Amino acid sequence: MCPHAMIPYKPKNPKTRLSAILSQEEREQFAFAMLEDVVSAARDAMCSPVVVGTELFDSDLVQITVKDADLNQALNEILPTVEQNILILMADLPLADGASIRRVTATQDDVAIVPGRGGGTNVIFMKDPKKFHVDYYGTSFSKHVAIAKEAGLSVEVIDSFRLHTDMDEEDDLVELLIHGTGRSRAYLEGLGFSLESEKGRVRVARKR
């Protein structure tokens, strides 16, 4: 069982790399739909979601608001105060489900990490958060493995399609439209997005 799942979330002007196909308002609504999918998956895994947001937003979710701190600073101020297992789960993983999260929290090691594409980190599970700190941005996956080892903690690296697939680029939306079942996919389809094949390559297209 994972008592708490901390979910970093940016409600204002998120996902700027999708600006070519989504307006700011659409990106904000899409980000919230993804958050709802991630929260649902965390609850399915018997975790209690806590959103760490850069702004207070209208929701009945438990929130920690950090306006004047970056992601690293915010989380590193929280981790030393935690007395139990904790999960950090990115908010842009709409393919996450209860089974994939339970796979992470069932680790026999001190720390479990799911890498993201391009050297990032999508999920971290810690059994003793006081011995760990985060260092996101850049090649954070390698940094997080090194942090654990320097602290004398054993690490399991978990290969998970559902937790590896984040939504940053237009091509990422292809995976969501193929494999997604939640609010995020429904939101994109409501905007007119669908899949089309061109010269053997699948991409997303939007009907205007």
Contacts in CASP RR format, 6 or more apart in sequence:
PFRMAT RR
TARGET T0000
AUTHOR 0000-0000-0000
METHOD contacts of the structure
MODEL  1
MCPHAMIPYKPKNPKTRLSAILSQEEREQFAFAMLEDVVSAARDAMCSPV
VVGTELFDSDLVQITVKDADLNQALNEILPTVEQNILILMADLPLADGAS
IRRVTATQDDVAIVPGRGGGTNVIFMKDPKKFHVDYYGTSFSKHVAIAKE
AGLSVEVIDSFRLHTDMDEEDDLVELLIHGTGRSRAYLEGLGFSLESEKG
RVRVARKR
1 46 0 8 1.000
1 47 0 8 1.000
1 105 0 8 1.000
2 42 0 8 1.000
2 45 0 8 1.000
2 46 0 8 1.000
2 47 0 8 1.000
2 85 0 8 1.000
2 86 0 8 1.000
2 87 0 8 1.000
2 101 0 8 1.000
2 105 0 8 1.000
2 125 0 8 1.000
3 47 0 8 1.000
3 48 0 8 1.000
3 84 0 8 1.000
3 85 0 8 1.000
3 86 0 8 1.000
4 47 0 8 1.000
4 48 0 8 1.000
4 49 0 8 1.000
4 50 0 8 1.000
4 82 0 8 1.000
4 84 0 8 1.000
4 85 0 8 1.000
4 86 0 8 1.000
4 87 0 8 1.000
5 42 0 8 1.000
5 45 0 8 1.000
5 47 0 8 1.000
5 48 0 8 1.000
5 49 0 8 1.000
5 50 0 8 1.000
5 86 0 8 1.000
5 87 0 8 1.000
5 88 0 8 1.000
5 89 0 8 1.000
5 101 0 8 1.000
6 50 0 8 1.000
6 52 0 8 1.000
6 75 0 8 1.000
6 78 0 8 1.000
6 86 0 8 1.000
6 87 0 8 1.000
6 88 0 8 1.000
6 89 0 8 1.000
7 35 0 8 1.000
7 38 0 8 1.000
7 39 0 8 1.000
7 42 0 8 1.000
7 49 0 8 1.000
7 50 0 8 1.000
7 51 0 8 1.000
7 52 0 8 1.000
7 88 0 8 1.000
7 89 0 8 1.000
7 90 0 8 1.000
7 91 0 8 1.000
8 52 0 8 1.000
8 53 0 8 1.000
8 71 0 8 1.000
8 74 0 8 1.000
8 75 0 8 1.000
8 88 0 8 1.000
8 90 0 8 1.000
8 91 0 8 1.000
9 31 0 8 1.000
9 35 0 8 1.000
9 51 0 8 1.000
9 52 0 8 1.000
9 53 0 8 1.000
9 54 0 8 1.000
9 91 0 8 1.000
10 31 0 8 1.000
10 53 0 8 1.000
10 54 0 8 1.000
10 55 0 8 1.000
10 91 0 8 1.000
11 28 0 8 1.000
11 31 0 8 1.000
11 32 0 8 1.000
11 53 0 8 1.000
11 54 0 8 1.000
11 55 0 8 1.000
11 57 0 8 1.000
12 28 0 8 1.000
12 54 0 8 1.000
12 55 0 8 1.000
13 24 0 8 1.000
13 27 0 8 1.000
13 28 0 8 1.000
14 27 0 8 1.000
14 28 0 8 1.000
14 31 0 8 1.000
15 22 0 8 1.000
15 27 0 8 1.000
15 30 0 8 1.000
15 31 0 8 1.000
15 92 0 8 1.000
15 167 0 8 1.000
15 168 0 8 1.000
16 27 0 8 1.000
17 168 0 8 1.000
17 169 0 8 1.000
18 27 0 8 1.000
18 30 0 8 1.000
18 167 0 8 1.000
18 168 0 8 1.000
18 169 0 8 1.000
18 170 0 8 1.000
19 27 0 8 1.000
20 170 0 8 1.000
21 170 0 8 1.000
21 204 0 8 1.000
21 206 0 8 1.000
22 30 0 8 1.000
22 191 0 8 1.000
26 191 0 8 1.000
29 187 0 8 1.000
30 167 0 8 1.000
30 184 0 8 1.000
30 187 0 8 1.000
30 188 0 8 1.000
31 91 0 8 1.000
31 92 0 8 1.000
32 57 0 8 1.000
33 94 0 8 1.000
33 183 0 8 1.000
33 184 0 8 1.000
33 186 0 8 1.000
33 187 0 8 1.000
34 91 0 8 1.000
34 92 0 8 1.000
34 93 0 8 1.000
34 94 0 8 1.000
34 167 0 8 1.000
34 183 0 8 1.000
34 184 0 8 1.000
35 51 0 8 1.000
35 91 0 8 1.000
36 183 0 8 1.000
36 184 0 8 1.000
37 93 0 8 1.000
37 94 0 8 1.000
37 96 0 8 1.000
37 182 0 8 1.000
37 183 0 8 1.000
37 184 0 8 1.000
38 49 0 8 1.000
38 89 0 8 1.000
38 90 0 8 1.000
38 91 0 8 1.000
38 92 0 8 1.000
38 93 0 8 1.000
38 94 0 8 1.000
38 96 0 8 1.000
39 49 0 8 1.000
39 51 0 8 1.000
39 61 0 8 1.000
40 182 0 8 1.000
41 93 0 8 1.000
41 96 0 8 1.000
41 97 0 8 1.000
41 98 0 8 1.000
41 100 0 8 1.000
41 101 0 8 1.000
42 48 0 8 1.000
42 49 0 8 1.000
42 87 0 8 1.000
42 89 0 8 1.000
42 96 0 8 1.000
42 98 0 8 1.000
42 101 0 8 1.000
43 49 0 8 1.000
44 97 0 8 1.000
44 98 0 8 1.000
44 101 0 8 1.000
45 98 0 8 1.000
45 99 0 8 1.000
45 101 0 8 1.000
45 102 0 8 1.000
45 105 0 8 1.000
46 102 0 8 1.000
47 87 0 8 1.000
47 101 0 8 1.000
47 105 0 8 1.000
48 62 0 8 1.000
49 61 0 8 1.000
49 62 0 8 1.000
50 61 0 8 1.000
50 62 0 8 1.000
50 63 0 8 1.000
50 64 0 8 1.000
51 59 0 8 1.000
51 61 0 8 1.000
51 62 0 8 1.000
51 63 0 8 1.000
51 64 0 8 1.000
51 91 0 8 1.000
52 63 0 8 1.000
52 64 0 8 1.000
52 66 0 8 1.000
52 71 0 8 1.000
52 74 0 8 1.000
52 75 0 8 1.000
52 78 0 8 1.000
53 63 0 8 1.000
53 64 0 8 1.000
53 65 0 8 1.000
53 66 0 8 1.000
54 65 0 8 1.000
54 66 0 8 1.000
54 67 0 8 1.000
55 65 0 8 1.000
55 67 0 8 1.000
56 63 0 8 1.000
56 65 0 8 1.000
57 63 0 8 1.000
64 74 0 8 1.000
64 78 0 8 1.000
66 73 0 8 1.000
66 74 0 8 1.000
69 77 0 8 1.000
71 134 0 8 1.000
71 136 0 8 1.000
71 137 0 8 1.000
72 134 0 8 1.000
72 135 0 8 1.000
72 136 0 8 1.000
72 137 0 8 1.000
75 88 0 8 1.000
75 134 0 8 1.000
76 133 0 8 1.000
76 134 0 8 1.000
79 86 0 8 1.000
79 126 0 8 1.000
79 129 0 8 1.000
79 130 0 8 1.000
79 132 0 8 1.000
79 133 0 8 1.000
79 134 0 8 1.000
80 129 0 8 1.000
80 130 0 8 1.000
82 129 0 8 1.000
82 130 0 8 1.000
85 105 0 8 1.000
85 125 0 8 1.000
85 126 0 8 1.000
85 127 0 8 1.000
85 129 0 8 1.000
86 125 0 8 1.000
86 126 0 8 1.000
86 129 0 8 1.000
87 101 0 8 1.000
87 104 0 8 1.000
87 105 0 8 1.000
87 123 0 8 1.000
87 124 0 8 1.000
87 125 0 8 1.000
87 126 0 8 1.000
88 123 0 8 1.000
88 124 0 8 1.000
88 125 0 8 1.000
88 126 0 8 1.000
88 134 0 8 1.000
89 96 0 8 1.000
89 101 0 8 1.000
89 122 0 8 1.000
89 123 0 8 1.000
90 122 0 8 1.000
90 123 0 8 1.000
90 166 0 8 1.000
92 166 0 8 1.000
92 167 0 8 1.000
92 168 0 8 1.000
93 122 0 8 1.000
93 123 0 8 1.000
93 162 0 8 1.000
93 163 0 8 1.000
93 165 0 8 1.000
93 166 0 8 1.000
93 167 0 8 1.000
94 167 0 8 1.000
94 176 0 8 1.000
94 180 0 8 1.000
94 182 0 8 1.000
94 183 0 8 1.000
94 184 0 8 1.000
94 185 0 8 1.000
95 161 0 8 1.000
95 162 0 8 1.000
95 163 0 8 1.000
95 165 0 8 1.000
95 175 0 8 1.000
95 176 0 8 1.000
95 179 0 8 1.000
95 180 0 8 1.000
96 162 0 8 1.000
96 163 0 8 1.000
97 162 0 8 1.000
100 160 0 8 1.000
100 162 0 8 1.000
100 163 0 8 1.000
101 123 0 8 1.000
101 163 0 8 1.000
103 158 0 8 1.000
103 160 0 8 1.000
104 112 0 8 1.000
104 114 0 8 1.000
104 123 0 8 1.000
104 125 0 8 1.000
104 158 0 8 1.000
104 160 0 8 1.000
104 163 0 8 1.000
105 112 0 8 1.000
105 125 0 8 1.000
107 125 0 8 1.000
107 156 0 8 1.000
107 158 0 8 1.000
108 156 0 8 1.000
109 153 0 8 1.000
109 154 0 8 1.000
109 155 0 8 1.000
109 156 0 8 1.000
110 126 0 8 1.000
110 127 0 8 1.000
110 128 0 8 1.000
110 131 0 8 1.000
110 148 0 8 1.000
110 152 0 8 1.000
110 153 0 8 1.000
110 154 0 8 1.000
110 155 0 8 1.000
111 124 0 8 1.000
111 125 0 8 1.000
111 126 0 8 1.000
111 127 0 8 1.000
111 132 0 8 1.000
111 144 0 8 1.000
111 148 0 8 1.000
111 153 0 8 1.000
111 154 0 8 1.000
111 155 0 8 1.000
111 156 0 8 1.000
112 123 0 8 1.000
112 124 0 8 1.000
112 125 0 8 1.000
112 155 0 8 1.000
112 156 0 8 1.000
112 157 0 8 1.000
112 158 0 8 1.000
113 121 0 8 1.000
113 123 0 8 1.000
113 124 0 8 1.000
113 125 0 8 1.000
113 141 0 8 1.000
113 144 0 8 1.000
113 145 0 8 1.000
113 148 0 8 1.000
113 155 0 8 1.000
113 156 0 8 1.000
113 157 0 8 1.000
113 158 0 8 1.000
114 121 0 8 1.000
114 122 0 8 1.000
114 123 0 8 1.000
114 124 0 8 1.000
114 157 0 8 1.000
114 158 0 8 1.000
114 159 0 8 1.000
114 160 0 8 1.000
114 163 0 8 1.000
114 164 0 8 1.000
115 121 0 8 1.000
115 122 0 8 1.000
115 141 0 8 1.000
115 157 0 8 1.000
115 164 0 8 1.000
116 122 0 8 1.000
116 141 0 8 1.000
116 164 0 8 1.000
116 166 0 8 1.000
117 164 0 8 1.000
117 166 0 8 1.000
118 139 0 8 1.000
119 138 0 8 1.000
119 139 0 8 1.000
119 140 0 8 1.000
119 141 0 8 1.000
119 142 0 8 1.000
120 136 0 8 1.000
120 138 0 8 1.000
120 139 0 8 1.000
120 140 0 8 1.000
120 141 0 8 1.000
121 134 0 8 1.000
121 136 0 8 1.000
121 140 0 8 1.000
121 141 0 8 1.000
121 144 0 8 1.000
122 163 0 8 1.000
122 164 0 8 1.000
122 166 0 8 1.000
123 158 0 8 1.000
123 160 0 8 1.000
123 163 0 8 1.000
124 132 0 8 1.000
124 134 0 8 1.000
124 144 0 8 1.000
126 132 0 8 1.000
128 153 0 8 1.000
131 151 0 8 1.000
131 152 0 8 1.000
131 153 0 8 1.000
132 147 0 8 1.000
132 148 0 8 1.000
132 151 0 8 1.000
132 153 0 8 1.000
133 147 0 8 1.000
134 140 0 8 1.000
134 144 0 8 1.000
134 147 0 8 1.000
135 143 0 8 1.000
135 144 0 8 1.000
135 147 0 8 1.000
145 155 0 8 1.000
145 157 0 8 1.000
148 154 0 8 1.000
148 155 0 8 1.000
149 155 0 8 1.000
162 179 0 8 1.000
165 172 0 8 1.000
165 175 0 8 1.000
165 176 0 8 1.000
165 179 0 8 1.000
166 172 0 8 1.000
167 173 0 8 1.000
167 176 0 8 1.000
167 184 0 8 1.000
170 203 0 8 1.000
170 204 0 8 1.000
171 203 0 8 1.000
173 188 0 8 1.000
173 193 0 8 1.000
173 204 0 8 1.000
174 195 0 8 1.000
174 202 0 8 1.000
174 203 0 8 1.000
174 204 0 8 1.000
176 184 0 8 1.000
176 185 0 8 1.000
176 188 0 8 1.000
177 185 0 8 1.000
177 188 0 8 1.000
177 189 0 8 1.000
177 193 0 8 1.000
177 194 0 8 1.000
177 195 0 8 1.000
177 204 0 8 1.000
178 195 0 8 1.000
178 202 0 8 1.000
188 204 0 8 1.000
191 206 0 8 1.000
192 206 0 8 1.000
192 207 0 8 1.000
193 204 0 8 1.000
193 205 0 8 1.000
193 206 0 8 1.000
194 204 0 8 1.000
194 205 0 8 1.000
194 206 0 8 1.000
194 207 0 8 1.000
195 202 0 8 1.000
195 203 0 8 1.000
195 204 0 8 1.000
195 205 0 8 1.000
196 202 0 8 1.000
196 203 0 8 1.000
196 204 0 8 1.000
196 205 0 8 1.000
197 203 0 8 1.000
END
